[in-house]
Amino acid sequence: MSIREIAIRICGIYFALVTLITVAIMVMGLAFDPNAQFGYDAFASPLLLAAVSIPPTAIMYSRHELSIREVLVRKVIQLVLIEALVLSIAFTSPSMPTNNAGLVAILACVIAVIFVLANAFAWAADSATARKLEQDLVRFQASE
Amino acid sequence: MDLKLTQIGTEEPELVDIRYRQMTEQVHEIASFVRLTQEGIAVSEDGKLRRIPIAELYYAEAVDNRVFAYTASDVFEVHMRLYELEQVLNSHRFLRVSKQVLVNLMKVESIRPALNGRFIVHLRNGEDVIVSRKYVPDLKRALQ
């Protein structure tokens, strides 16, 4: 893959994460602290959290072809890294009541749900690409 | 253009005789197709060398410094490096889909997504071949 193609893929993942994290913050905020008030700097949170979630995707790159088992193992490691990074940010944030174990557990679950949804969106995009490739394949084979 | 088929005995050589007034694109395509079905690659089977028509090849795979060519139901060893075979087969609608595999695009039945940005091409003989993420752009370009 060229640098351009890698950059496009990472941008797609990044903005999908920003959207999912924004929705998650809204849902969790409305559920646990509906009267909280923030300044404009709060809009940076989804951008920062999504940016922090991107580097662990590097674990999926490999020079040799990964088996399905290797892919799944690396996905689990990727999720663990993202959980560690996001939770460490949460623990340094003054607005996050990290002494509440239940809330921290819910946050960890939400991170996992976002991870699964982001992968599901990537799968949906790949499915659309596969359908397009099949259409092109039919045309290609008919023209040859 | 009329078509005439004549069944002959085993003692006579098979011949395709194209009679044309002018070398049009249609005549050229028919001639190219006939030439294509006659072109083959040398393979070894049980220690003996034989020639396999390129049109019968489904894919070629490099394993442990050896290259194997797969037809609908057989596998033969090819005494060439994969990159050398790629140079021979490039003009015959074969495409490199991973570091180890060349696939005949005319033998692809369907394409579906796999994990981690890869795709699986399902061949007409029932086998599946993985398209590495790195080679997906090449597949898109080849089919356009």
Contacts between the chains, C-beta under 8 A, distances in Angstrom:
chain1	res1	chain2	res2	distance
A	1	B	133	6.3
A	1	B	134	5.2
A	1	B	136	7.9
A	1	B	137	6.8
A	2	B	137	7.5
A	5	B	137	6.1
A	9	B	117	7.3
A	60	B	116	5.7
A	64	B	99	7.8
A	65	B	98	6.1
A	65	B	99	7.0
A	65	B	100	7.6
A	65	B	130	6.8
A	65	B	132	6.1
A	66	B	116	6.7
A	68	B	115	6.3
A	71	B	115	4.7
A	71	B	116	5.0
A	72	B	115	7.7
A	122	B	117	7.5
A	123	B	113	6.3
A	126	B	113	3.6
A	126	B	117	6.7
A	126	B	119	7.2
A	127	B	112	7.8
A	127	B	113	5.3
A	129	B	113	7.2
A	129	B	119	7.7
A	129	B	136	7.9
A	130	B	111	4.9
A	130	B	112	5.2
A	130	B	113	5.0
A	130	B	119	6.0
A	133	B	111	4.7
A	133	B	119	7.2
A	133	B	139	6.7
A	133	B	140	6.8
A	133	B	143	6.2
A	134	B	110	6.1
A	134	B	111	5.2
A	136	B	140	7.6
A	136	B	143	3.8
A	136	B	144	6.2
A	137	B	105	7.2
A	137	B	108	5.9
A	137	B	111	6.5
A	137	B	143	5.6
A	139	B	143	7.7
A	140	B	105	6.5
A	140	B	142	7.6
A	140	B	143	4.8
A	141	B	105	7.3
A	141	B	106	5.9
A	141	B	108	7.8
A	144	B	93	6.2
A	144	B	106	6.3
